[in-house]
Amino acid sequence: MPSPHHSLTPMPMRKLFAITSILLLCQTTDAQVARPVKEKDEYYKAFEEQLTGRIYLAKKYTSLYLGGPDGIQDLRYKPNTLTTLGVNASYKALSLTLGYGFAFLNPHKEARGKTRSFDFQTHIYPRDWVTDIYAQFYRGYYLNVGAPPGTTDKTFETRPDIRTRLVGLSVYRLFNGQNFSYRAGFLQTEWQKKSAGSLLVGAEIYYGSVKGDSALVPTRAISFYPQQGVKRFRLLELGPGVGYAYTFVYKEHLFATGSLTVNTGLSFVKEEGAGGSANRTNLSPNATFRAVGGYNSESWAFTIAWLHNTTNAKGRSSDELYSLRTGDFRITLARRFTPGGKLKKNLDSVIEKIPY
C-alpha cells in the first residue's frame, strides 16, 4: 500500500493547516492482497483488513551542498522547514493525513529566514517492489555561519533568492518479499516477527536545478570555492542501482531495519554564470538510505524512521560535488483497529470505485 508519509507542503510555507487528501494510488493493487506464501506467517503478519491510526511527528527537507576542496568545509544550504505534528489513518489504498506546524515545535524560526516549498514524497512498498517518487520545489535557504567570538548564539546568512527543484523516480525489485517486509517498519501495517533481508536491484532517474539571483558561493567565500561565479546549474541523471535491506528482530517485538541502495549512472550537468555556460557528462554515484526501529505487536507499533536520498553532480568548474539531499524524519505511534461492519462496508465501497 502507499506510504502514509505523502506530504504537500504549502507555498508560501507558514504555519498553515496542511491536509493531505485521500490518496488513491492505483499502482498498489498487489500491495493490498499479498499472494499466499508458505513462509509468510513465520516471518511477518499482515493486517490487510485492519484500519491503522497514527500520531506522528515529522520533518522533511531538501538541502543543497556545494563541495569544498581539501581542508575547506562544504557550503551547506538548508531550508527553514517546519516540524509538524499530525494524525493519519489508512485502510488498504485509502490514506488521510492532518498535520500542523505548532509554534512550540518550531522556535526561533525567524533568524533562519523564510522558506517556501512544495514537497511531495511518496514511498510505495508492494510485496516485491520498492518505488520512490519525488517532486520537490524549494525557495529560500540559510547558511549556519556559527557563533561570534565570545558568544554562544548562532548566526545565519539567509539566501531567499536560492531556488531548488528535484523531480525523480526510483524503482527496485525486492527479491525476498516473501520473508522481508518494508511495510512493517515504515507503514506499520505488518508485523515482522523474524529477522530477514533482501537484495535489491533497480534503476533511478532524476532531474534537478538550482538557481540564485547572484552566485551560489557568497562573496566572502569566493576565494575558497572553485564554483565561484556559478549562479545556476541543472542536472539529469539516470542509471542502474543495487542494494540490500535487512531487519533484525529481537523476541518478535523489538526490531531495527536498515536499507541502502547505490545508483551509478550517467550525469549530464550544465552550469551557468556571468562568464557563460559549460556542460559536463560523467558518471555520478547516488545513494538512498532508510532506517527504522522500534516496537511492533498485534495491535500497537512505535517507530522512529529516517529516509535520506543524496543526488550528486559534478560541473565543469571543478571536481567538487554539488549535492541535493532530501529526506524525511518521522516518529510514529500507531494503533490497529478492526473496522465495524458498517464502516468496513463504506470503506470497501470507496475502494471498489478506484479506477485501477
C-alpha positions in Angstrom: 0.0 0.0 0.0 1.2 3.6 -0.4 3.1 5.2 2.4 1.1 7.4 4.8 4.1 9.8 4.5 2.9 11.7 1.4 3.2 15.4 2.0 2.2 18.5 0.2 3.9 21.5 1.9 2.0 24.7 1.0 3.5 27.7 -0.7 4.3 30.1 0.9 5.4 27.8 3.8 4.0 29.2 7.0 2.3 27.6 10.0 -0.8 26.7 7.9 -3.1 23.8 8.4 -1.9 21.2 5.9 -4.3 18.5 4.7 -3.1 15.7 2.5 -6.2 14.5 0.7 -7.3 10.9 0.4 -4.6 9.3 -1.6 -5.8 6.7 -4.1 -2.7 5.2 -5.7 -3.6 2.7 -8.4 -0.2 1.0 -8.5 -0.6 -0.6 -5.1 -3.2 -3.2 -6.1 -0.8 -6.0 -5.4 0.3 -4.5 -2.2 -3.2 -4.9 -0.7 -3.7 -8.6 -1.5 -0.4 -10.4 -0.9 -0.1 -13.6 -2.7 -0.1 -16.7 -0.5 3.4 -17.7 0.6 4.2 -20.7 2.7 6.8 -18.9 4.9 4.7 -15.7 5.3 3.3 -16.3 8.7 6.7 -17.4 10.0 8.4 -14.2 9.1 5.7 -11.5 9.3 2.0 -11.0 9.8 -0.1 -8.7 7.5 -3.1 -6.7 8.7 -4.8 -6.2 5.3 -8.3 -5.9 6.8 -7.5 -3.5 9.6 -7.6 0.2 9.9 -4.4 1.8 11.1 -4.4 5.1 13.1 -1.3 7.1 13.7 0.0 10.1 15.6 3.3 11.3 14.1 6.0 14.0 14.4 7.8 14.7 11.1 10.3 16.9 9.4 11.1 17.0 5.7 14.0 18.7 3.9 15.8 19.3 0.6 19.2 20.7 1.3 21.9 22.0 -1.1 25.6 21.2 -0.5 28.5 22.7 -2.5 31.6 20.7 -2.0 34.8 22.4 -0.8 38.4 21.5 -1.7 40.6 19.6 0.8 40.6 21.3 4.1 37.6 23.5 3.3 34.2 22.8 4.7 31.3 22.2 2.3 28.8 25.1 1.9 25.6 23.7 3.4 22.5 25.5 2.4 19.4 24.3 4.4 15.7 25.1 4.2 13.8 26.6 7.1 11.2 23.9 7.1 8.6 23.1 9.8 8.4 20.3 12.2 4.8 19.1 12.1 2.6 17.1 14.5 -0.3 15.2 12.9 -2.6 12.3 12.7 -3.1 9.8 9.9 -5.5 7.0 9.2 -5.1 4.4 6.5 -7.1 1.4 5.2 -5.9 -0.6 2.3 -5.5 2.0 -0.5 -7.0 4.9 1.4 -5.0 7.4 3.5 -5.9 10.6 5.2 -3.4 12.9 6.9 -3.9 16.1 9.0 -0.8 18.0 10.2 0.1 21.3 11.7 3.4 23.1 12.4 2.9 24.2 16.0 4.9 27.2 17.3 6.4 25.2 20.2 7.9 22.7 17.8 9.5 25.5 15.7 11.2 28.0 18.0 13.5 30.8 16.7 12.4 30.3 13.1 12.7 33.9 12.1 16.5 34.0 12.3 16.8 31.4 9.5 14.7 33.4 7.1 11.7 32.1 5.2 11.3 29.0 3.0 8.5 28.5 0.6 8.1 25.0 -0.7 6.0 22.3 -2.4 7.3 19.0 -1.2 5.8 15.7 -2.4 7.5 12.5 -1.5 5.8 9.1 -1.7 7.3 5.7 -0.9 5.4 2.7 -2.1 6.0 -0.8 -0.9 4.3 -3.5 -2.9 5.3 -7.0 -1.9 8.2 -7.4 -4.4 9.0 -3.8 -5.2 10.1 -0.5 -3.8 9.1 2.7 -5.5 10.1 6.3 -4.6 8.6 9.4 -6.3 9.9 12.9 -5.6 8.6 16.3 -6.7 10.2 19.0 -4.6 10.3 22.7 -5.1 12.0 25.0 -2.6 12.8 28.7 -2.4 14.7 30.3 0.5 17.8 28.9 2.3 20.2 29.7 5.0 23.8 29.1 6.0 24.9 28.5 9.6 27.9 30.8 10.0 28.5 29.8 13.7 28.6 32.0 16.8 30.5 35.3 17.0 33.6 35.2 19.3 32.6 35.4 23.0 29.0 34.3 22.4 27.1 31.0 22.1 24.3 32.4 19.8 24.3 31.0 16.3 24.1 33.4 13.4 22.8 32.7 10.0 23.2 34.0 6.5 19.9 33.9 4.6 19.5 33.4 0.8 15.9 34.0 0.0 16.8 34.0 -3.7 18.0 30.4 -4.0 15.6 28.0 -5.6 15.9 24.3 -5.9 13.9 21.7 -7.9 14.2 18.0 -7.8 11.9 15.5 -9.6 12.8 11.8 -9.5 11.7 8.2 -9.7 13.4 5.1 -8.4 12.1 1.5 -8.8 13.8 -1.5 -7.2 12.9 -5.2 -7.3 12.8 -6.8 -3.8 14.0 -10.4 -4.2 12.9 -11.7 -0.8 9.5 -10.2 -0.4 8.0 -13.4 0.8 10.1 -13.0 4.1 11.1 -9.4 4.3 8.6 -6.5 4.9 9.3 -2.8 4.4 5.7 -2.1 5.4 6.2 -3.5 9.0 8.5 -0.6 9.9 7.6 2.2 7.6 3.9 1.8 7.3 3.0 -0.1 10.5 0.6 -2.3 8.5 2.5 -5.5 9.0 4.5 -7.1 11.9 7.9 -8.6 11.1 8.3 -11.4 13.6 11.6 -12.9 12.4 14.8 -11.5 11.1 15.1 -11.4 7.3 16.9 -9.5 4.5 16.7 -9.0 0.7 18.8 -8.0 -2.3 17.5 -5.0 -4.3 18.1 -4.3 -8.0 16.6 -1.5 -10.0 17.1 1.9 -11.6 16.7 5.6 -10.8 16.2 8.8 -12.8 16.4 12.4 -11.5 16.1 15.9 -12.9 17.1 18.9 -10.8 18.1 22.5 -10.9 19.4 25.1 -8.5 19.3 28.9 -9.2 20.2 32.1 -7.4 19.9 35.7 -8.3 23.6 36.0 -7.6 26.4 33.5 -7.3 25.7 30.5 -5.2 29.1 30.9 -3.4 28.9 34.0 -1.1 31.2 36.9 -1.9 33.1 36.4 1.4 34.0 32.9 0.4 34.7 33.1 -3.4 38.5 32.7 -2.9 37.9 29.2 -1.3 35.5 27.5 -3.7 36.1 26.7 -7.4 32.4 27.0 -8.1 32.7 30.8 -7.7 30.6 32.7 -10.2 28.1 29.9 -10.8 24.6 31.2 -10.5 22.7 28.2 -11.8 23.2 24.5 -12.5 20.9 21.8 -13.9 21.3 18.0 -13.9 19.8 15.0 -15.5 20.9 11.6 -14.1 19.8 8.0 -14.8 21.2 4.6 -14.4 21.0 1.2 -12.6 21.4 0.6 -8.9 21.8 -2.2 -6.4 21.3 -2.5 -2.7 20.4 -4.6 0.4 17.8 -4.4 3.2 17.8 -6.2 6.5 15.6 -6.3 9.6 16.9 -7.6 12.9 14.1 -8.8 15.2 14.6 -9.4 18.9 12.0 -11.6 20.7 9.4 -10.8 17.9 8.6 -7.3 19.1 11.7 -5.1 19.0 13.3 -4.5 15.6 15.7 -2.5 13.6 15.7 -2.1 9.8 18.4 -0.7 7.6 18.4 -0.4 3.8 20.9 1.1 1.4 20.7 1.4 -2.4 23.6 2.8 -4.5 23.0 4.0 -8.0 25.7 4.9 -10.5 24.5 6.4 -13.8 25.1 8.9 -16.5 25.1 12.5 -15.2 24.5 15.5 -17.5 25.3 18.8 -15.8 25.0 22.4 -17.1 26.5 25.3 -15.2 25.6 28.9 -15.9 27.2 32.1 -14.6 28.5 35.6 -15.6 31.1 34.0 -17.9 28.6 31.9 -19.8 27.6 28.3 -19.6 29.5 25.0 -19.6 28.4 21.3 -19.8 29.8 18.2 -18.3 29.0 14.5 -18.7 30.3 11.8 -16.4 29.3 9.0 -14.0 27.7 10.0 -10.7 27.2 7.8 -7.6 24.0 8.4 -5.7 22.5 6.7 -2.6 19.2 6.2 -0.7 19.3 5.2 2.9 16.4 4.0 5.0 16.5 3.2 8.7 13.6 2.5 11.1 13.5 0.9 14.5 11.1 0.4 17.3 8.4 -1.9 18.7 5.7 -3.8 16.9 2.9 -6.1 18.1 -0.6 -7.4 17.2 -2.2 -4.0 17.9 0.4 -1.4 18.6 3.6 -0.1 16.9 6.1 2.6 17.8 8.7 3.6 15.2 11.5 6.1 14.6 12.2 6.3 10.9 14.6 8.2 8.6 14.7 8.2 4.8 17.5 10.1 3.1 18.4 10.5 -0.6 21.6 12.1 -2.0 21.8 13.1 -5.6 25.3 14.2 -6.6 26.6 16.0 -9.6 29.9 17.5 -10.9 30.1 20.5 -13.1 32.8 21.8 -15.5 34.0 24.3 -12.9 35.6 21.7 -10.6 35.6 18.1 -9.4 33.8 19.1 -6.2 30.3 17.8 -5.9 27.0 19.5 -5.9 24.6 17.6 -3.7 20.8 17.7 -3.4 20.0 15.9 -0.2 16.4 15.1 0.6 14.8 13.3 3.4 12.0 12.7 5.9 12.5 12.1 9.6 9.4 10.7 11.4 8.4 9.4 14.8 5.1 7.4 14.8 2.8 5.8 17.3 0.3 3.5 15.5 -2.7 1.5 16.7 -4.6 -1.0 14.5 -8.3 -1.5 14.7 -10.8 -3.9 13.1 -13.4 -1.6 11.5 -17.0 -2.3 12.3 -19.3 -3.8 9.7 -20.9 -0.6 8.6 -17.6 1.3 8.4 -15.8 -1.6 6.6 -18.6 -1.7 4.1 -18.4 2.0 3.4 -14.6 1.9 3.1 -14.7 -1.1 0.8 -17.3 0.7 -1.3 -15.0 3.6 -1.8 -12.1 1.3 -2.7 -14.2 -0.5 -5.3 -14.6 2.8 -7.1 -10.9 3.3 -7.5 -10.1 3.1 -11.3 -7.3 0.5 -11.3 
